[in-house]
Amino acid sequence: MVDWAAPWLAPWCEVGAVTAQLTEGGIGCAAALNTVAARTNGPPPAPVHFVPQSALPTGEAYEAFIFRTHQVPTRDGLHDFFNGLCWLHFPATKTRLNQLQAAQIAASGIQPVRGPARDALTIFDENAAFFQGPDVLWEALAAKNWQALFVTHRPLWAQAQLVLFGHALLEKLVSPRKPITAHVYRSHAAGPSLAALDAWMAADLSAEKLATKPFAHLPVLGVPGWWMQNSDPGFYADTSVFRPPRGSTQAV
């Protein structure tokens, strides 16, 4: 059961709750997503149509099929449910990701081991979160300086925004656990709206940039206001979750 009051679901809850009600009423996930996408008061029109998983031909790569047909094979279940919500809220970013994924498949085929670009594309699609905020917070996050990030500079989080994107990340947080970690990508979008964030991300993404793994690792339940226990500074002393950089003796 999804807790739509969870703070990390704030950008998703209005459309997500309606879509969930449809699936709970017996409508398949693909049909529910299409129904919500077609509503005039819903999110911007998705650039894809959701179809049952059985529409994916045997032997054809999932990403290549989406690129060729503009259809997203969708299973019933939380993983594909959240993937569909990502398409509804971030249509430009998801389209750009699919273009990059299809280009990698066209160039190299399906290999037993993904190359660095395709591996990073998958990580981004499944587990990314987008950060906008003061430089001092980003620098502390990149350095895994948890004391600075969450204690010393805690008031600065009022000037920051963290938006979850990865559908596997959203699925994991249905059952919140302290170690759940996002791959955070910094955004410089013009404004905090999802539409501005979507446009900026789609324009910024490239296989070359993603291959450099431009991510910072963030245990998301450490975000101030997202989890009751983190109001105690001792929450961040758990080095099995809030790990110092390799080779560092930095205290958290």
Contacts in CASP RR format, 6 or more apart in sequence:
PFRMAT RR
TARGET T0000
AUTHOR 0000-0000-0000
METHOD contacts of the structure
MODEL  1
MVDWAAPWLAPWCEVGAVTAQLTEGGIGCAAALNTVAARTNGPPPAPVHF
VPQSALPTGEAYEAFIFRTHQVPTRDGLHDFFNGLCWLHFPATKTRLNQL
QAAQIAASGIQPVRGPARDALTIFDENAAFFQGPDVLWEALAAKNWQALF
VTHRPLWAQAQLVLFGHALLEKLVSPRKPITAHVYRSHAAGPSLAALDAW
MAADLSAEKLATKPFAHLPVLGVPGWWMQNSDPGFYADTSVFRPPRGSTQ
AV
1 174 0 8 1.000
2 9 0 8 1.000
2 16 0 8 1.000
2 17 0 8 1.000
2 20 0 8 1.000
2 78 0 8 1.000
2 174 0 8 1.000
3 9 0 8 1.000
3 174 0 8 1.000
4 12 0 8 1.000
4 13 0 8 1.000
4 16 0 8 1.000
4 17 0 8 1.000
4 20 0 8 1.000
5 13 0 8 1.000
6 173 0 8 1.000
6 176 0 8 1.000
7 223 0 8 1.000
7 225 0 8 1.000
7 226 0 8 1.000
8 162 0 8 1.000
8 164 0 8 1.000
8 170 0 8 1.000
8 173 0 8 1.000
8 220 0 8 1.000
8 223 0 8 1.000
8 226 0 8 1.000
9 170 0 8 1.000
9 173 0 8 1.000
11 89 0 8 1.000
11 163 0 8 1.000
11 194 0 8 1.000
12 85 0 8 1.000
12 89 0 8 1.000
12 170 0 8 1.000
15 36 0 8 1.000
15 42 0 8 1.000
15 43 0 8 1.000
15 85 0 8 1.000
15 88 0 8 1.000
15 89 0 8 1.000
16 36 0 8 1.000
16 85 0 8 1.000
18 36 0 8 1.000
19 32 0 8 1.000
19 33 0 8 1.000
19 36 0 8 1.000
19 81 0 8 1.000
19 85 0 8 1.000
20 81 0 8 1.000
22 28 0 8 1.000
22 31 0 8 1.000
22 32 0 8 1.000
22 35 0 8 1.000
22 36 0 8 1.000
23 29 0 8 1.000
23 32 0 8 1.000
23 76 0 8 1.000
23 81 0 8 1.000
27 35 0 8 1.000
28 76 0 8 1.000
29 50 0 8 1.000
29 74 0 8 1.000
29 75 0 8 1.000
29 76 0 8 1.000
29 77 0 8 1.000
29 80 0 8 1.000
29 81 0 8 1.000
30 50 0 8 1.000
30 51 0 8 1.000
30 52 0 8 1.000
30 72 0 8 1.000
30 74 0 8 1.000
31 50 0 8 1.000
33 46 0 8 1.000
33 50 0 8 1.000
33 74 0 8 1.000
33 81 0 8 1.000
33 84 0 8 1.000
33 85 0 8 1.000
33 87 0 8 1.000
33 88 0 8 1.000
34 49 0 8 1.000
34 50 0 8 1.000
36 42 0 8 1.000
36 43 0 8 1.000
36 88 0 8 1.000
37 43 0 8 1.000
37 45 0 8 1.000
37 46 0 8 1.000
37 50 0 8 1.000
37 88 0 8 1.000
43 88 0 8 1.000
43 89 0 8 1.000
44 91 0 8 1.000
44 195 0 8 1.000
45 91 0 8 1.000
46 87 0 8 1.000
46 88 0 8 1.000
46 91 0 8 1.000
47 70 0 8 1.000
47 87 0 8 1.000
47 91 0 8 1.000
47 94 0 8 1.000
47 95 0 8 1.000
48 66 0 8 1.000
48 70 0 8 1.000
48 71 0 8 1.000
48 72 0 8 1.000
48 87 0 8 1.000
48 94 0 8 1.000
48 95 0 8 1.000
49 70 0 8 1.000
49 71 0 8 1.000
49 72 0 8 1.000
50 71 0 8 1.000
50 72 0 8 1.000
50 74 0 8 1.000
50 84 0 8 1.000
50 87 0 8 1.000
51 71 0 8 1.000
51 72 0 8 1.000
51 73 0 8 1.000
51 74 0 8 1.000
52 73 0 8 1.000
52 74 0 8 1.000
52 75 0 8 1.000
53 73 0 8 1.000
53 74 0 8 1.000
53 75 0 8 1.000
53 80 0 8 1.000
54 73 0 8 1.000
55 71 0 8 1.000
55 73 0 8 1.000
56 62 0 8 1.000
56 65 0 8 1.000
56 73 0 8 1.000
57 65 0 8 1.000
61 105 0 8 1.000
61 109 0 8 1.000
61 110 0 8 1.000
62 73 0 8 1.000
63 98 0 8 1.000
63 101 0 8 1.000
63 102 0 8 1.000
63 105 0 8 1.000
64 102 0 8 1.000
64 105 0 8 1.000
64 106 0 8 1.000
65 71 0 8 1.000
65 73 0 8 1.000
66 72 0 8 1.000
66 73 0 8 1.000
66 98 0 8 1.000
66 102 0 8 1.000
67 98 0 8 1.000
67 99 0 8 1.000
67 101 0 8 1.000
67 102 0 8 1.000
68 102 0 8 1.000
72 83 0 8 1.000
72 84 0 8 1.000
72 87 0 8 1.000
74 80 0 8 1.000
74 83 0 8 1.000
74 84 0 8 1.000
78 171 0 8 1.000
78 174 0 8 1.000
79 167 0 8 1.000
79 168 0 8 1.000
79 171 0 8 1.000
80 167 0 8 1.000
82 166 0 8 1.000
82 167 0 8 1.000
82 168 0 8 1.000
82 170 0 8 1.000
82 171 0 8 1.000
83 167 0 8 1.000
84 167 0 8 1.000
85 167 0 8 1.000
85 170 0 8 1.000
86 94 0 8 1.000
86 165 0 8 1.000
86 166 0 8 1.000
86 167 0 8 1.000
86 170 0 8 1.000
87 94 0 8 1.000
89 194 0 8 1.000
89 198 0 8 1.000
90 165 0 8 1.000
90 194 0 8 1.000
90 197 0 8 1.000
90 198 0 8 1.000
90 201 0 8 1.000
91 198 0 8 1.000
92 198 0 8 1.000
92 199 0 8 1.000
92 201 0 8 1.000
92 202 0 8 1.000
93 165 0 8 1.000
93 198 0 8 1.000
93 201 0 8 1.000
93 202 0 8 1.000
93 205 0 8 1.000
95 202 0 8 1.000
96 201 0 8 1.000
96 202 0 8 1.000
96 205 0 8 1.000
97 121 0 8 1.000
97 124 0 8 1.000
97 125 0 8 1.000
97 205 0 8 1.000
100 117 0 8 1.000
100 121 0 8 1.000
100 205 0 8 1.000
100 206 0 8 1.000
100 207 0 8 1.000
100 210 0 8 1.000
101 118 0 8 1.000
101 121 0 8 1.000
101 125 0 8 1.000
103 207 0 8 1.000
104 115 0 8 1.000
104 117 0 8 1.000
104 118 0 8 1.000
104 121 0 8 1.000
104 207 0 8 1.000
105 118 0 8 1.000
108 115 0 8 1.000
108 118 0 8 1.000
114 122 0 8 1.000
116 211 0 8 1.000
116 213 0 8 1.000
117 207 0 8 1.000
117 208 0 8 1.000
117 210 0 8 1.000
117 211 0 8 1.000
120 210 0 8 1.000
120 211 0 8 1.000
120 212 0 8 1.000
120 213 0 8 1.000
121 207 0 8 1.000
121 210 0 8 1.000
123 183 0 8 1.000
123 213 0 8 1.000
123 215 0 8 1.000
124 165 0 8 1.000
124 166 0 8 1.000
124 183 0 8 1.000
124 185 0 8 1.000
124 205 0 8 1.000
124 210 0 8 1.000
125 166 0 8 1.000
125 167 0 8 1.000
126 166 0 8 1.000
126 167 0 8 1.000
126 168 0 8 1.000
126 169 0 8 1.000
127 166 0 8 1.000
127 168 0 8 1.000
127 169 0 8 1.000
127 182 0 8 1.000
127 183 0 8 1.000
128 165 0 8 1.000
128 166 0 8 1.000
128 169 0 8 1.000
128 182 0 8 1.000
128 183 0 8 1.000
128 184 0 8 1.000
128 185 0 8 1.000
128 215 0 8 1.000
129 162 0 8 1.000
129 163 0 8 1.000
129 164 0 8 1.000
129 165 0 8 1.000
129 166 0 8 1.000
129 169 0 8 1.000
129 182 0 8 1.000
129 183 0 8 1.000
129 184 0 8 1.000
129 185 0 8 1.000
129 218 0 8 1.000
129 220 0 8 1.000
130 161 0 8 1.000
130 162 0 8 1.000
130 163 0 8 1.000
130 165 0 8 1.000
130 184 0 8 1.000
130 185 0 8 1.000
130 186 0 8 1.000
130 187 0 8 1.000
130 197 0 8 1.000
130 201 0 8 1.000
131 137 0 8 1.000
131 138 0 8 1.000
131 141 0 8 1.000
131 160 0 8 1.000
131 161 0 8 1.000
131 162 0 8 1.000
131 184 0 8 1.000
131 185 0 8 1.000
131 186 0 8 1.000
131 187 0 8 1.000
131 216 0 8 1.000
131 218 0 8 1.000
132 160 0 8 1.000
132 161 0 8 1.000
132 186 0 8 1.000
132 187 0 8 1.000
132 188 0 8 1.000
132 189 0 8 1.000
132 191 0 8 1.000
132 192 0 8 1.000
132 197 0 8 1.000
133 156 0 8 1.000
133 159 0 8 1.000
133 160 0 8 1.000
133 161 0 8 1.000
134 153 0 8 1.000
134 156 0 8 1.000
134 159 0 8 1.000
134 160 0 8 1.000
136 148 0 8 1.000
136 153 0 8 1.000
136 156 0 8 1.000
137 149 0 8 1.000
137 153 0 8 1.000
137 156 0 8 1.000
137 157 0 8 1.000
137 160 0 8 1.000
138 186 0 8 1.000
138 216 0 8 1.000
139 145 0 8 1.000
140 146 0 8 1.000
140 148 0 8 1.000
140 149 0 8 1.000
140 153 0 8 1.000
141 149 0 8 1.000
141 184 0 8 1.000
141 216 0 8 1.000
141 218 0 8 1.000
142 216 0 8 1.000
143 245 0 8 1.000
144 217 0 8 1.000
144 242 0 8 1.000
144 243 0 8 1.000
144 244 0 8 1.000
144 245 0 8 1.000
144 248 0 8 1.000
144 250 0 8 1.000
145 250 0 8 1.000
146 236 0 8 1.000
146 242 0 8 1.000
146 252 0 8 1.000
147 236 0 8 1.000
147 251 0 8 1.000
147 252 0 8 1.000
150 222 0 8 1.000
150 224 0 8 1.000
150 230 0 8 1.000
150 233 0 8 1.000
150 236 0 8 1.000
151 233 0 8 1.000
151 236 0 8 1.000
154 224 0 8 1.000
157 223 0 8 1.000
157 224 0 8 1.000
161 192 0 8 1.000
162 184 0 8 1.000
162 218 0 8 1.000
162 220 0 8 1.000
162 223 0 8 1.000
163 194 0 8 1.000
163 197 0 8 1.000
164 170 0 8 1.000
164 173 0 8 1.000
164 182 0 8 1.000
164 220 0 8 1.000
166 182 0 8 1.000
169 180 0 8 1.000
169 182 0 8 1.000
169 220 0 8 1.000
172 180 0 8 1.000
173 180 0 8 1.000
173 220 0 8 1.000
176 221 0 8 1.000
176 227 0 8 1.000
177 221 0 8 1.000
178 219 0 8 1.000
178 221 0 8 1.000
178 227 0 8 1.000
178 238 0 8 1.000
178 241 0 8 1.000
179 219 0 8 1.000
179 240 0 8 1.000
179 241 0 8 1.000
180 219 0 8 1.000
180 220 0 8 1.000
180 221 0 8 1.000
181 217 0 8 1.000
181 218 0 8 1.000
181 219 0 8 1.000
181 220 0 8 1.000
182 217 0 8 1.000
182 218 0 8 1.000
182 220 0 8 1.000
183 215 0 8 1.000
183 216 0 8 1.000
183 217 0 8 1.000
184 215 0 8 1.000
184 216 0 8 1.000
184 217 0 8 1.000
184 218 0 8 1.000
185 201 0 8 1.000
185 214 0 8 1.000
185 215 0 8 1.000
186 214 0 8 1.000
186 216 0 8 1.000
187 197 0 8 1.000
187 200 0 8 1.000
187 201 0 8 1.000
187 204 0 8 1.000
188 200 0 8 1.000
189 196 0 8 1.000
189 197 0 8 1.000
189 199 0 8 1.000
189 200 0 8 1.000
189 201 0 8 1.000
190 196 0 8 1.000
190 200 0 8 1.000
191 197 0 8 1.000
219 241 0 8 1.000
219 242 0 8 1.000
220 226 0 8 1.000
221 227 0 8 1.000
221 229 0 8 1.000
221 230 0 8 1.000
222 230 0 8 1.000
222 235 0 8 1.000
222 236 0 8 1.000
223 230 0 8 1.000
224 230 0 8 1.000
224 231 0 8 1.000
225 231 0 8 1.000
229 235 0 8 1.000
230 236 0 8 1.000
236 242 0 8 1.000
236 252 0 8 1.000
237 252 0 8 1.000
239 252 0 8 1.000
242 252 0 8 1.000
244 250 0 8 1.000
244 251 0 8 1.000
244 252 0 8 1.000
END
